[in-house]
Amino acid sequence: MKITRTAKFKKAWVELSEEEKDLARKALKNLATDLRYPALRVKKMQGVEHIWEARVSRSLRMTFEIQGNTIILRNIGRHDETLEHP
């Protein structure tokens, strides 16, 4: 699948540490290859249409939409903060 990033995602990416970015790169590679990759624990967000969440690490999450063959990355960061503002 193709991946694109929103301005919000790009801004949140800058705030990640290098270690977090390394984990996120790995998660993004897995996401693009297989949405069902077990470690990602991809699931549809409750109460928000068309937005999904994936696990980057124990404390990091990313949110995204799927449009056709494209994954649109919306946000990335700490679990609660990211899921409150997908």
C-alpha positions in Angstrom: 0.0 0.0 0.0 1.0 3.6 -0.5 1.5 5.8 2.5 0.9 9.6 2.8 1.2 11.9 5.8 -1.0 14.7 7.0 0.5 18.0 8.2 -0.6 17.0 11.7 1.3 13.7 11.5 4.4 15.5 10.2 4.3 17.9 13.1 3.9 15.1 15.6 6.8 13.1 14.0 9.2 16.0 14.7 8.5 15.7 18.4 9.4 12.0 18.6 12.8 10.9 19.9 15.2 9.1 17.5 14.4 5.8 19.3 10.7 6.4 18.8 11.2 7.3 15.2 13.1 4.0 14.7 10.2 2.1 16.2 7.7 4.0 14.1 9.6 3.4 10.9 9.5 -0.4 11.6 5.8 -0.2 12.4 5.1 1.8 9.2 7.0 -0.7 7.1 4.9 -3.5 8.6 1.7 -1.5 8.2 2.4 -0.9 4.5 3.1 -4.6 4.0 0.3 -6.2 6.1 -2.4 -4.4 8.0 -2.9 -7.6 10.1 0.7 -7.7 11.3 0.2 -8.9 14.9 2.4 -6.5 16.7 0.5 -3.5 15.3 -2.8 -4.6 16.8 -4.6 -2.5 14.2 -8.2 -1.8 15.1 -10.9 0.6 14.1 -11.3 3.5 16.6 -14.6 3.5 18.5 -16.8 6.6 18.0 -14.9 7.9 15.0 -15.8 6.8 11.5 -13.1 5.7 9.1 -10.2 6.2 11.5 -8.0 3.3 12.6 -5.3 3.0 15.2 -2.1 1.0 15.4 0.4 0.2 18.1 4.0 1.5 17.5 5.2 0.5 21.0 3.8 0.0 24.4 3.3 3.8 24.8 3.1 5.1 21.2 0.1 4.9 18.9 -0.6 6.2 15.4 -3.9 6.9 13.7 -4.7 6.6 10.1 -7.4 6.3 7.4 -7.5 4.0 4.4 -8.7 5.3 1.1 -8.4 2.8 -1.7 -4.8 1.6 -1.9 -3.5 4.5 0.3 -2.9 4.8 4.0 -3.2 8.4 5.2 -1.3 8.8 8.5 -3.1 11.3 10.7 -1.3 11.4 14.1 1.4 9.7 16.1 2.5 10.0 19.7 1.7 9.0 23.3 -1.2 6.6 23.7 -3.9 8.8 25.4 -3.0 12.1 23.7 -2.9 10.6 20.2 -6.2 8.7 20.6 -8.0 11.8 22.0 -7.0 13.7 18.8 -6.9 11.2 16.0 
